[in-house]
Amino acid sequence: MKTYTLYLFRHGLTKGNYNAQYIGHTDLPLTTDSIEELKSIKAKHHYPEVEAVFVSPLKRALQSADIMF
């Protein structure tokens, strides 16, 4: 039987997150600070090699996945 490991990853922060706004499906990009934070996290911690990354088409999710994987 073949097994899989599933990793769940939440996107970085947007301006709407910092302003405590419910942003739902709005397509806000990551903030500059959030991009730098994700890069710092990746540099400090091991992230697994993955065969595939599934992500929503929203900018914040795509940007986060591009940085981390």
PDB file of N, CA, C, O and CB in Angstrom:
ATOM      1  N   MET A   1       0.846  -1.178   0.000  1.00  0.00           N
ATOM      2  CA  MET A   1       0.000   0.000   0.000  1.00  0.00           C
ATOM      3  C   MET A   1       0.889   1.238   0.000  1.00  0.00           C
ATOM      4  O   MET A   1       1.801   1.350   0.819  1.00  0.00           O
ATOM      5  CB  MET A   1      -0.961   0.000   1.221  1.00  0.00           C
ATOM      6  N   LYS A   2       0.632   2.145  -0.895  1.00  0.00           N
ATOM      7  CA  LYS A   2       1.393   3.380  -0.985  1.00  0.00           C
ATOM      8  C   LYS A   2       0.827   4.396   0.008  1.00  0.00           C
ATOM      9  O   LYS A   2      -0.388   4.531   0.151  1.00  0.00           O
ATOM     10  CB  LYS A   2       1.364   3.942  -2.430  1.00  0.00           C
ATOM     11  N   THR A   3       1.721   5.102   0.686  1.00  0.00           N
ATOM     12  CA  THR A   3       1.277   6.134   1.620  1.00  0.00           C
ATOM     13  C   THR A   3       1.765   7.495   1.154  1.00  0.00           C
ATOM     14  O   THR A   3       2.724   7.600   0.390  1.00  0.00           O
ATOM     15  CB  THR A   3       1.782   5.839   3.049  1.00  0.00           C
ATOM     16  N   TYR A   4       1.099   8.518   1.618  1.00  0.00           N
ATOM     17  CA  TYR A   4       1.435   9.887   1.269  1.00  0.00           C
ATOM     18  C   TYR A   4       1.534  10.709   2.549  1.00  0.00           C
ATOM     19  O   TYR A   4       0.869  10.423   3.545  1.00  0.00           O
ATOM     20  CB  TYR A   4       0.384  10.491   0.296  1.00  0.00           C
ATOM     21  N   THR A   5       2.365  11.719   2.500  1.00  0.00           N
ATOM     22  CA  THR A   5       2.415  12.691   3.587  1.00  0.00           C
ATOM     23  C   THR A   5       1.856  13.994   3.051  1.00  0.00           C
ATOM     24  O   THR A   5       2.266  14.464   1.990  1.00  0.00           O
ATOM     25  CB  THR A   5       3.877  12.877   4.140  1.00  0.00           C
ATOM     26  N   LEU A   6       0.933  14.569   3.774  1.00  0.00           N
ATOM     27  CA  LEU A   6       0.287  15.807   3.368  1.00  0.00           C
ATOM     28  C   LEU A   6       0.728  16.921   4.303  1.00  0.00           C
ATOM     29  O   LEU A   6       0.608  16.797   5.522  1.00  0.00           O
ATOM     30  CB  LEU A   6      -1.258  15.660   3.369  1.00  0.00           C
ATOM     31  N   TYR A   7       1.235  18.002   3.741  1.00  0.00           N
ATOM     32  CA  TYR A   7       1.629  19.167   4.524  1.00  0.00           C
ATOM     33  C   TYR A   7       0.639  20.286   4.234  1.00  0.00           C
ATOM     34  O   TYR A   7       0.326  20.564   3.077  1.00  0.00           O
ATOM     35  CB  TYR A   7       3.095  19.609   4.196  1.00  0.00           C
ATOM     36  N   LEU A   8       0.157  20.914   5.273  1.00  0.00           N
ATOM     37  CA  LEU A   8      -0.734  22.057   5.113  1.00  0.00           C
ATOM     38  C   LEU A   8       0.041  23.319   5.472  1.00  0.00           C
ATOM     39  O   LEU A   8       0.768  23.354   6.465  1.00  0.00           O
ATOM     40  CB  LEU A   8      -2.018  21.910   5.999  1.00  0.00           C
ATOM     41  N   PHE A   9      -0.119  24.325   4.673  1.00  0.00           N
ATOM     42  CA  PHE A   9       0.654  25.541   4.826  1.00  0.00           C
ATOM     43  C   PHE A   9      -0.260  26.738   4.621  1.00  0.00           C
ATOM     44  O   PHE A   9      -1.000  26.797   3.639  1.00  0.00           O
ATOM     45  CB  PHE A   9       1.840  25.573   3.837  1.00  0.00           C
ATOM     46  N   ARG A  10      -0.212  27.674   5.527  1.00  0.00           N
ATOM     47  CA  ARG A  10      -1.036  28.878   5.396  1.00  0.00           C
ATOM     48  C   ARG A  10      -0.205  29.978   4.750  1.00  0.00           C
ATOM     49  O   ARG A  10       0.997  30.094   4.992  1.00  0.00           O
ATOM     50  CB  ARG A  10      -1.583  29.341   6.783  1.00  0.00           C
ATOM     51  N   HIS A  11      -0.860  30.774   3.932  1.00  0.00           N
ATOM     52  CA  HIS A  11      -0.178  31.867   3.239  1.00  0.00           C
ATOM     53  C   HIS A  11       0.318  32.936   4.213  1.00  0.00           C
ATOM     54  O   HIS A  11      -0.101  32.989   5.369  1.00  0.00           O
ATOM     55  CB  HIS A  11      -1.113  32.498   2.210  1.00  0.00           C
ATOM     56  N   GLY A  12       1.211  33.776   3.723  1.00  0.00           N
ATOM     57  CA  GLY A  12       1.703  34.902   4.504  1.00  0.00           C
ATOM     58  C   GLY A  12       0.633  35.977   4.658  1.00  0.00           C
ATOM     59  O   GLY A  12      -0.493  35.822   4.185  1.00  0.00           O
ATOM     60  N   LEU A  13       0.998  37.059   5.321  1.00  0.00           N
ATOM     61  CA  LEU A  13       0.035  38.104   5.644  1.00  0.00           C
ATOM     62  C   LEU A  13      -0.101  39.154   4.543  1.00  0.00           C
ATOM     63  O   LEU A  13       0.847  39.462   3.820  1.00  0.00           O
ATOM     64  CB  LEU A  13       0.430  38.774   6.930  1.00  0.00           C
ATOM     65  N   THR A  14      -1.313  39.688   4.445  1.00  0.00           N
ATOM     66  CA  THR A  14      -1.613  40.771   3.508  1.00  0.00           C
ATOM     67  C   THR A  14      -1.942  42.024   4.315  1.00  0.00           C
ATOM     68  O   THR A  14      -2.068  41.971   5.538  1.00  0.00           O
ATOM     69  CB  THR A  14      -2.799  40.387   2.551  1.00  0.00           C
ATOM     70  N   LYS A  15      -2.077  43.129   3.632  1.00  0.00           N
ATOM     71  CA  LYS A  15      -2.448  44.376   4.306  1.00  0.00           C
ATOM     72  C   LYS A  15      -3.791  44.215   5.025  1.00  0.00           C
ATOM     73  O   LYS A  15      -3.985  44.761   6.111  1.00  0.00           O
ATOM     74  CB  LYS A  15      -2.519  45.543   3.290  1.00  0.00           C
ATOM     75  N   GLY A  16      -4.702  43.475   4.427  1.00  0.00           N
ATOM     76  CA  GLY A  16      -5.999  43.226   5.048  1.00  0.00           C
ATOM     77  C   GLY A  16      -5.873  42.475   6.366  1.00  0.00           C
ATOM     78  O   GLY A  16      -6.614  42.753   7.309  1.00  0.00           O
ATOM     79  N   ASN A  17      -4.934  41.515   6.443  1.00  0.00           N
ATOM     80  CA  ASN A  17      -4.696  40.789   7.694  1.00  0.00           C
ATOM     81  C   ASN A  17      -4.212  41.736   8.781  1.00  0.00           C
ATOM     82  O   ASN A  17      -4.678  41.671   9.918  1.00  0.00           O
ATOM     83  CB  ASN A  17      -3.672  39.664   7.481  1.00  0.00           C
ATOM     84  N   TYR A  18      -3.281  42.612   8.436  1.00  0.00           N
ATOM     85  CA  TYR A  18      -2.740  43.565   9.416  1.00  0.00           C
ATOM     86  C   TYR A  18      -3.804  44.538   9.909  1.00  0.00           C
ATOM     87  O   TYR A  18      -3.748  45.010  11.044  1.00  0.00           O
ATOM     88  CB  TYR A  18      -1.576  44.342   8.810  1.00  0.00           C
ATOM     89  N   ASN A  19      -4.773  44.836   9.044  1.00  0.00           N
ATOM     90  CA  ASN A  19      -5.846  45.771   9.418  1.00  0.00           C
ATOM     91  C   ASN A  19      -7.048  45.066  10.035  1.00  0.00           C
ATOM     92  O   ASN A  19      -8.092  45.685  10.241  1.00  0.00           O
ATOM     93  CB  ASN A  19      -6.296  46.560   8.201  1.00  0.00           C
ATOM     94  N   ALA A  20      -6.907  43.773  10.332  1.00  0.00           N
ATOM     95  CA  ALA A  20      -7.970  42.960  10.936  1.00  0.00           C
ATOM     96  C   ALA A  20      -9.238  42.969  10.095  1.00  0.00           C
ATOM     97  O   ALA A  20     -10.346  43.007  10.629  1.00  0.00           O
ATOM     98  CB  ALA A  20      -8.284  43.461  12.340  1.00  0.00           C
ATOM     99  N   GLN A  21      -9.070  42.935   8.778  1.00  0.00           N
ATOM    100  CA  GLN A  21     -10.200  42.899   7.862  1.00  0.00           C
ATOM    101  C   GLN A  21     -10.460  41.465   7.428  1.00  0.00           C
ATOM    102  O   GLN A  21      -9.528  40.681   7.246  1.00  0.00           O
ATOM    103  CB  GLN A  21      -9.945  43.800   6.638  1.00  0.00           C
ATOM    104  N   TYR A  22     -11.719  41.133   7.264  1.00  0.00           N
ATOM    105  CA  TYR A  22     -12.065  39.849   6.666  1.00  0.00           C
ATOM    106  C   TYR A  22     -11.928  40.038   5.169  1.00  0.00           C
ATOM    107  O   TYR A  22     -12.671  40.814   4.567  1.00  0.00           O
ATOM    108  CB  TYR A  22     -13.522  39.366   7.071  1.00  0.00           C
ATOM    109  N   ILE A  23     -10.978  39.332   4.560  1.00  0.00           N
ATOM    110  CA  ILE A  23     -10.714  39.596   3.149  1.00  0.00           C
ATOM    111  C   ILE A  23     -11.244  38.513   2.213  1.00  0.00           C
ATOM    112  O   ILE A  23     -11.326  38.727   1.003  1.00  0.00           O
ATOM    113  CB  ILE A  23      -9.243  39.752   2.938  1.00  0.00           C
ATOM    114  N   GLY A  24     -11.597  37.373   2.752  1.00  0.00           N
ATOM    115  CA  GLY A  24     -12.246  36.333   1.952  1.00  0.00           C
ATOM    116  C   GLY A  24     -11.577  36.076   0.620  1.00  0.00           C
ATOM    117  O   GLY A  24     -10.422  35.652   0.579  1.00  0.00           O
ATOM    118  N   HIS A  25     -12.275  36.323  -0.456  1.00  0.00           N
ATOM    119  CA  HIS A  25     -11.763  36.007  -1.790  1.00  0.00           C
ATOM    120  C   HIS A  25     -11.143  37.200  -2.493  1.00  0.00           C
ATOM    121  O   HIS A  25     -10.857  37.122  -3.687  1.00  0.00           O
ATOM    122  CB  HIS A  25     -12.865  35.454  -2.638  1.00  0.00           C
ATOM    123  N   THR A  26     -10.924  38.314  -1.781  1.00  0.00           N
ATOM    124  CA  THR A  26     -10.230  39.417  -2.437  1.00  0.00           C
ATOM    125  C   THR A  26      -8.807  38.976  -2.753  1.00  0.00           C
ATOM    126  O   THR A  26      -8.236  38.150  -2.041  1.00  0.00           O
ATOM    127  CB  THR A  26     -10.233  40.697  -1.547  1.00  0.00           C
ATOM    128  N   ASP A  27      -8.251  39.510  -3.788  1.00  0.00           N
ATOM    129  CA  ASP A  27      -6.957  39.034  -4.275  1.00  0.00           C
ATOM    130  C   ASP A  27      -5.827  39.989  -3.887  1.00  0.00           C
ATOM    131  O   ASP A  27      -5.201  40.603  -4.751  1.00  0.00           O
ATOM    132  CB  ASP A  27      -6.995  38.859  -5.795  1.00  0.00           C
ATOM    133  N   LEU A  28      -5.575  40.106  -2.594  1.00  0.00           N
ATOM    134  CA  LEU A  28      -4.515  40.979  -2.113  1.00  0.00           C
ATOM    135  C   LEU A  28      -3.177  40.253  -2.122  1.00  0.00           C
ATOM    136  O   LEU A  28      -3.113  39.072  -1.783  1.00  0.00           O
ATOM    137  CB  LEU A  28      -4.835  41.487  -0.705  1.00  0.00           C
ATOM    138  N   PRO A  29      -2.104  40.949  -2.509  1.00  0.00           N
ATOM    139  CA  PRO A  29      -0.775  40.331  -2.462  1.00  0.00           C
ATOM    140  C   PRO A  29      -0.216  40.352  -1.045  1.00  0.00           C
ATOM    141  O   PRO A  29      -0.774  40.998  -0.159  1.00  0.00           O
ATOM    142  CB  PRO A  29       0.188  41.052  -3.418  1.00  0.00           C
ATOM    143  N   LEU A  30       0.878  39.649  -0.841  1.00  0.00           N
ATOM    144  CA  LEU A  30       1.572  39.675   0.448  1.00  0.00           C
ATOM    145  C   LEU A  30       2.208  41.049   0.666  1.00  0.00           C
ATOM    146  O   LEU A  30       2.529  41.757  -0.289  1.00  0.00           O
ATOM    147  CB  LEU A  30       2.650  38.557   0.517  1.00  0.00           C
ATOM    148  N   THR A  31       2.382  41.408   1.923  1.00  0.00           N
ATOM    149  CA  THR A  31       3.103  42.632   2.227  1.00  0.00           C
ATOM    150  C   THR A  31       4.600  42.363   2.089  1.00  0.00           C
ATOM    151  O   THR A  31       5.038  41.213   2.116  1.00  0.00           O
ATOM    152  CB  THR A  31       2.755  43.151   3.655  1.00  0.00           C
ATOM    153  N   THR A  32       5.368  43.421   1.942  1.00  0.00           N
ATOM    154  CA  THR A  32       6.821  43.293   1.856  1.00  0.00           C
ATOM    155  C   THR A  32       7.372  42.643   3.115  1.00  0.00           C
ATOM    156  O   THR A  32       8.265  41.798   3.041  1.00  0.00           O
ATOM    157  CB  THR A  32       7.475  44.664   1.636  1.00  0.00           C
ATOM    158  N   ASP A  33       6.840  43.034   4.278  1.00  0.00           N
ATOM    159  CA  ASP A  33       7.282  42.433   5.540  1.00  0.00           C
ATOM    160  C   ASP A  33       6.994  40.939   5.578  1.00  0.00           C
ATOM    161  O   ASP A  33       7.815  40.160   6.061  1.00  0.00           O
ATOM    162  CB  ASP A  33       6.603  43.120   6.722  1.00  0.00           C
ATOM    163  N   SER A  34       5.849  40.542   5.078  1.00  0.00           N
ATOM    164  CA  SER A  34       5.474  39.133   5.081  1.00  0.00           C
ATOM    165  C   SER A  34       6.373  38.327   4.144  1.00  0.00           C
ATOM    166  O   SER A  34       6.750  37.199   4.463  1.00  0.00           O
ATOM    167  CB  SER A  34       4.006  38.973   4.675  1.00  0.00           C
ATOM    168  N   ILE A  35       6.713  38.895   3.006  1.00  0.00           N
ATOM    169  CA  ILE A  35       7.620  38.218   2.074  1.00  0.00           C
ATOM    170  C   ILE A  35       8.968  37.988   2.744  1.00  0.00           C
ATOM    171  O   ILE A  35       9.529  36.895   2.661  1.00  0.00           O
ATOM    172  CB  ILE A  35       7.796  39.045   0.774  1.00  0.00           C
ATOM    173  N   GLU A  36       9.481  39.008   3.400  1.00  0.00           N
ATOM    174  CA  GLU A  36      10.775  38.887   4.088  1.00  0.00           C
ATOM    175  C   GLU A  36      10.698  37.876   5.231  1.00  0.00           C
ATOM    176  O   GLU A  36      11.647  37.127   5.466  1.00  0.00           O
ATOM    177  CB  GLU A  36      11.227  40.258   4.629  1.00  0.00           C
ATOM    178  N   GLU A  37       9.567  37.854   5.943  1.00  0.00           N
ATOM    179  CA  GLU A  37       9.392  36.896   7.034  1.00  0.00           C
ATOM    180  C   GLU A  37       9.387  35.456   6.512  1.00  0.00           C
ATOM    181  O   GLU A  37      10.016  34.577   7.101  1.00  0.00           O
ATOM    182  CB  GLU A  37       8.087  37.188   7.792  1.00  0.00           C
ATOM    183  N   LEU A  38       8.685  35.222   5.421  1.00  0.00           N
ATOM    184  CA  LEU A  38       8.654  33.875   4.839  1.00  0.00           C
ATOM    185  C   LEU A  38      10.046  33.447   4.378  1.00  0.00           C
ATOM    186  O   LEU A  38      10.438  32.298   4.581  1.00  0.00           O
ATOM    187  CB  LEU A  38       7.666  33.820   3.657  1.00  0.00           C
ATOM    188  N   LYS A  39      10.788  34.355   3.765  1.00  0.00           N
ATOM    189  CA  LYS A  39      12.157  34.039   3.334  1.00  0.00           C
ATOM    190  C   LYS A  39      13.035  33.709   4.540  1.00  0.00           C
ATOM    191  O   LYS A  39      13.860  32.797   4.481  1.00  0.00           O
ATOM    192  CB  LYS A  39      12.764  35.221   2.539  1.00  0.00           C
ATOM    193  N   SER A  40      12.858  34.442   5.616  1.00  0.00           N
ATOM    194  CA  SER A  40      13.628  34.197   6.836  1.00  0.00           C
ATOM    195  C   SER A  40      13.281  32.839   7.442  1.00  0.00           C
ATOM    196  O   SER A  40      14.172  32.104   7.868  1.00  0.00           O
ATOM    197  CB  SER A  40      13.374  35.310   7.858  1.00  0.00           C
ATOM    198  N   ILE A  41      12.006  32.507   7.485  1.00  0.00           N
ATOM    199  CA  ILE A  41      11.560  31.214   8.015  1.00  0.00           C
ATOM    200  C   ILE A  41      12.162  30.081   7.182  1.00  0.00           C
ATOM    201  O   ILE A  41      12.653  29.093   7.729  1.00  0.00           O
ATOM    202  CB  ILE A  41      10.004  31.122   8.017  1.00  0.00           C
ATOM    203  N   LYS A  42      12.121  30.233   5.856  1.00  0.00           N
ATOM    204  CA  LYS A  42      12.650  29.185   4.992  1.00  0.00           C
ATOM    205  C   LYS A  42      14.152  29.010   5.198  1.00  0.00           C
ATOM    206  O   LYS A  42      14.655  27.886   5.164  1.00  0.00           O
ATOM    207  CB  LYS A  42      12.352  29.504   3.528  1.00  0.00           C
ATOM    208  N   ALA A  43      14.863  30.100   5.408  1.00  0.00           N
ATOM    209  CA  ALA A  43      16.313  30.033   5.601  1.00  0.00           C
ATOM    210  C   ALA A  43      16.678  29.363   6.929  1.00  0.00           C
ATOM    211  O   ALA A  43      17.724  28.723   7.035  1.00  0.00           O
ATOM    212  CB  ALA A  43      16.916  31.438   5.543  1.00  0.00           C
ATOM    213  N   LYS A  44      15.826  29.510   7.929  1.00  0.00           N
ATOM    214  CA  LYS A  44      16.123  28.993   9.269  1.00  0.00           C
ATOM    215  C   LYS A  44      15.639  27.562   9.494  1.00  0.00           C
ATOM    216  O   LYS A  44      16.178  26.858  10.349  1.00  0.00           O
ATOM    217  CB  LYS A  44      15.502  29.889  10.302  1.00  0.00           C
ATOM    218  N   HIS A  45      14.641  27.126   8.746  1.00  0.00           N
ATOM    219  CA  HIS A  45      14.014  25.830   8.992  1.00  0.00           C
ATOM    220  C   HIS A  45      14.021  24.971   7.731  1.00  0.00           C
ATOM    221  O   HIS A  45      13.932  25.476   6.612  1.00  0.00           O
ATOM    222  CB  HIS A  45      12.580  26.018   9.494  1.00  0.00           C
ATOM    223  N   HIS A  46      14.128  23.676   7.939  1.00  0.00           N
ATOM    224  CA  HIS A  46      14.093  22.736   6.813  1.00  0.00           C
ATOM    225  C   HIS A  46      12.655  22.576   6.317  1.00  0.00           C
ATOM    226  O   HIS A  46      11.740  22.313   7.098  1.00  0.00           O
ATOM    227  CB  HIS A  46      14.685  21.355   7.226  1.00  0.00           C
ATOM    228  N   TYR A  47      12.479  22.737   5.038  1.00  0.00           N
ATOM    229  CA  TYR A  47      11.194  22.452   4.423  1.00  0.00           C
ATOM    230  C   TYR A  47      11.362  21.231   3.544  1.00  0.00           C
ATOM    231  O   TYR A  47      12.355  21.124   2.823  1.00  0.00           O
ATOM    232  CB  TYR A  47      10.664  23.668   3.607  1.00  0.00           C
ATOM    233  N   PRO A  48      10.418  20.314   3.587  1.00  0.00           N
ATOM    234  CA  PRO A  48      10.578  19.055   2.852  1.00  0.00           C
ATOM    235  C   PRO A  48      10.540  19.260   1.342  1.00  0.00           C
ATOM    236  O   PRO A  48       9.916  20.191   0.834  1.00  0.00           O
ATOM    237  CB  PRO A  48       9.494  18.071   3.260  1.00  0.00           C
ATOM    238  N   GLU A  49      11.227  18.360   0.645  1.00  0.00           N
ATOM    239  CA  GLU A  49      11.096  18.312  -0.809  1.00  0.00           C
ATOM    240  C   GLU A  49       9.734  17.692  -1.104  1.00  0.00           C
ATOM    241  O   GLU A  49       9.374  16.672  -0.517  1.00  0.00           O
ATOM    242  CB  GLU A  49      12.273  17.488  -1.484  1.00  0.00           C
ATOM    243  N   VAL A  50       8.999  18.287  -1.985  1.00  0.00           N
ATOM    244  CA  VAL A  50       7.663  17.777  -2.308  1.00  0.00           C
ATOM    245  C   VAL A  50       7.554  17.513  -3.798  1.00  0.00           C
ATOM    246  O   VAL A  50       8.237  18.139  -4.608  1.00  0.00           O
ATOM    247  CB  VAL A  50       6.570  18.769  -1.857  1.00  0.00           C
ATOM    248  N   GLU A  51       6.695  16.590  -4.140  1.00  0.00           N
ATOM    249  CA  GLU A  51       6.472  16.250  -5.547  1.00  0.00           C
ATOM    250  C   GLU A  51       5.501  17.206  -6.214  1.00  0.00           C
ATOM    251  O   GLU A  51       5.593  17.453  -7.417  1.00  0.00           O
ATOM    252  CB  GLU A  51       5.954  14.830  -5.667  1.00  0.00           C
ATOM    253  N   ALA A  52       4.573  17.743  -5.439  1.00  0.00           N
ATOM    254  CA  ALA A  52       3.557  18.626  -6.004  1.00  0.00           C
ATOM    255  C   ALA A  52       3.102  19.619  -4.942  1.00  0.00           C
ATOM    256  O   ALA A  52       3.129  19.332  -3.745  1.00  0.00           O
ATOM    257  CB  ALA A  52       2.352  17.812  -6.545  1.00  0.00           C
ATOM    258  N   VAL A  53       2.686  20.791  -5.406  1.00  0.00           N
ATOM    259  CA  VAL A  53       2.128  21.811  -4.521  1.00  0.00           C
ATOM    260  C   VAL A  53       0.791  22.217  -5.124  1.00  0.00           C
ATOM    261  O   VAL A  53       0.719  22.602  -6.291  1.00  0.00           O
ATOM    262  CB  VAL A  53       3.102  23.056  -4.355  1.00  0.00           C
ATOM    263  N   PHE A  54      -0.255  22.128  -4.330  1.00  0.00           N
ATOM    264  CA  PHE A  54      -1.590  22.539  -4.754  1.00  0.00           C
ATOM    265  C   PHE A  54      -1.929  23.812  -4.006  1.00  0.00           C
ATOM    266  O   PHE A  54      -1.825  23.866  -2.781  1.00  0.00           O
ATOM    267  CB  PHE A  54      -2.657  21.420  -4.490  1.00  0.00           C
ATOM    268  N   VAL A  55      -2.334  24.832  -4.736  1.00  0.00           N
ATOM    269  CA  VAL A  55      -2.528  26.152  -4.137  1.00  0.00           C
ATOM    270  C   VAL A  55      -3.709  26.842  -4.820  1.00  0.00           C
ATOM    271  O   VAL A  55      -4.000  26.598  -5.991  1.00  0.00           O
ATOM    272  CB  VAL A  55      -1.233  27.019  -4.259  1.00  0.00           C
ATOM    273  N   SER A  56      -4.373  27.696  -4.068  1.00  0.00           N
ATOM    274  CA  SER A  56      -5.457  28.465  -4.683  1.00  0.00           C
ATOM    275  C   SER A  56      -4.845  29.471  -5.662  1.00  0.00           C
ATOM    276  O   SER A  56      -3.651  29.759  -5.580  1.00  0.00           O
ATOM    277  CB  SER A  56      -6.325  29.196  -3.592  1.00  0.00           C
ATOM    278  N   PRO A  57      -5.636  30.001  -6.574  1.00  0.00           N
ATOM    279  CA  PRO A  57      -5.101  30.952  -7.554  1.00  0.00           C
ATOM    280  C   PRO A  57      -4.936  32.375  -7.003  1.00  0.00           C
ATOM    281  O   PRO A  57      -4.545  33.274  -7.748  1.00  0.00           O
ATOM    282  CB  PRO A  57      -6.003  30.988  -8.762  1.00  0.00           C
ATOM    283  N   LEU A  58      -5.225  32.593  -5.728  1.00  0.00           N
ATOM    284  CA  LEU A  58      -5.099  33.938  -5.170  1.00  0.00           C
ATOM    285  C   LEU A  58      -3.626  34.321  -5.007  1.00  0.00           C
ATOM    286  O   LEU A  58      -2.787  33.478  -4.690  1.00  0.00           O
ATOM    287  CB  LEU A  58      -5.828  34.028  -3.814  1.00  0.00           C
ATOM    288  N   LYS A  59      -3.324  35.605  -5.228  1.00  0.00           N
ATOM    289  CA  LYS A  59      -1.943  36.094  -5.200  1.00  0.00           C
ATOM    290  C   LYS A  59      -1.210  35.710  -3.925  1.00  0.00           C
ATOM    291  O   LYS A  59      -0.069  35.251  -3.983  1.00  0.00           O
ATOM    292  CB  LYS A  59      -1.924  37.593  -5.355  1.00  0.00           C
ATOM    293  N   ARG A  60      -1.851  35.892  -2.770  1.00  0.00           N
ATOM    294  CA  ARG A  60      -1.167  35.627  -1.494  1.00  0.00           C
ATOM    295  C   ARG A  60      -0.754  34.162  -1.366  1.00  0.00           C
ATOM    296  O   ARG A  60       0.302  33.855  -0.813  1.00  0.00           O
ATOM    297  CB  ARG A  60      -2.070  36.013  -0.319  1.00  0.00           C
ATOM    298  N   ALA A  61      -1.583  33.271  -1.874  1.00  0.00           N
ATOM    299  CA  ALA A  61      -1.278  31.842  -1.815  1.00  0.00           C
ATOM    300  C   ALA A  61      -0.179  31.480  -2.813  1.00  0.00           C
ATOM    301  O   ALA A  61       0.741  30.734  -2.479  1.00  0.00           O
ATOM    302  CB  ALA A  61      -2.543  31.012  -2.092  1.00  0.00           C
ATOM    303  N   LEU A  62      -0.270  31.997  -4.018  1.00  0.00           N
ATOM    304  CA  LEU A  62       0.751  31.728  -5.032  1.00  0.00           C
ATOM    305  C   LEU A  62       2.111  32.272  -4.615  1.00  0.00           C
ATOM    306  O   LEU A  62       3.128  31.595  -4.762  1.00  0.00           O
ATOM    307  CB  LEU A  62       0.340  32.332  -6.371  1.00  0.00           C
ATOM    308  N   GLN A  63       2.128  33.503  -4.091  1.00  0.00           N
ATOM    309  CA  GLN A  63       3.384  34.101  -3.651  1.00  0.00           C
ATOM    310  C   GLN A  63       4.004  33.282  -2.514  1.00  0.00           C
ATOM    311  O   GLN A  63       5.203  33.007  -2.526  1.00  0.00           O
ATOM    312  CB  GLN A  63       3.156  35.555  -3.201  1.00  0.00           C
ATOM    313  N   SER A  64       3.199  32.904  -1.555  1.00  0.00           N
ATOM    314  CA  SER A  64       3.698  32.129  -0.413  1.00  0.00           C
ATOM    315  C   SER A  64       4.277  30.796  -0.875  1.00  0.00           C
ATOM    316  O   SER A  64       5.357  30.404  -0.431  1.00  0.00           O
ATOM    317  CB  SER A  64       2.572  31.889   0.612  1.00  0.00           C
ATOM    318  N   ALA A  65       3.575  30.100  -1.757  1.00  0.00           N
ATOM    319  CA  ALA A  65       4.058  28.811  -2.254  1.00  0.00           C
ATOM    320  C   ALA A  65       5.345  28.975  -3.055  1.00  0.00           C
ATOM    321  O   ALA A  65       6.253  28.151  -2.942  1.00  0.00           O
ATOM    322  CB  ALA A  65       2.989  28.138  -3.117  1.00  0.00           C
ATOM    323  N   ASP A  66       5.432  30.024  -3.857  1.00  0.00           N
ATOM    324  CA  ASP A  66       6.645  30.267  -4.634  1.00  0.00           C
ATOM    325  C   ASP A  66       7.850  30.489  -3.732  1.00  0.00           C
ATOM    326  O   ASP A  66       8.945  30.017  -4.035  1.00  0.00           O
ATOM    327  CB  ASP A  66       6.455  31.467  -5.549  1.00  0.00           C
ATOM    328  N   ILE A  67       7.662  31.189  -2.650  1.00  0.00           N
ATOM    329  CA  ILE A  67       8.758  31.458  -1.732  1.00  0.00           C
ATOM    330  C   ILE A  67       9.160  30.192  -0.992  1.00  0.00           C
ATOM    331  O   ILE A  67      10.348  29.879  -0.910  1.00  0.00           O
ATOM    332  CB  ILE A  67       8.371  32.554  -0.738  1.00  0.00           C
ATOM    333  N   MET A  68       8.213  29.472  -0.462  1.00  0.00           N
ATOM    334  CA  MET A  68       8.508  28.341   0.411  1.00  0.00           C
ATOM    335  C   MET A  68       8.852  27.052  -0.329  1.00  0.00           C
ATOM    336  O   MET A  68       9.622  26.240   0.183  1.00  0.00           O
ATOM    337  CB  MET A  68       7.347  28.094   1.302  1.00  0.00           C
ATOM    338  N   PHE A  69       8.291  26.848  -1.534  1.00  0.00           N
ATOM    339  CA  PHE A  69       8.512  25.593  -2.245  1.00  0.00           C
ATOM    340  C   PHE A  69       9.041  25.828  -3.637  1.00  0.00           C
ATOM    341  O   PHE A  69       9.283  24.873  -4.375  1.00  0.00           O
ATOM    342  CB  PHE A  69       7.236  24.793  -2.313  1.00  0.00           C
TER     343      PHE A  69
END
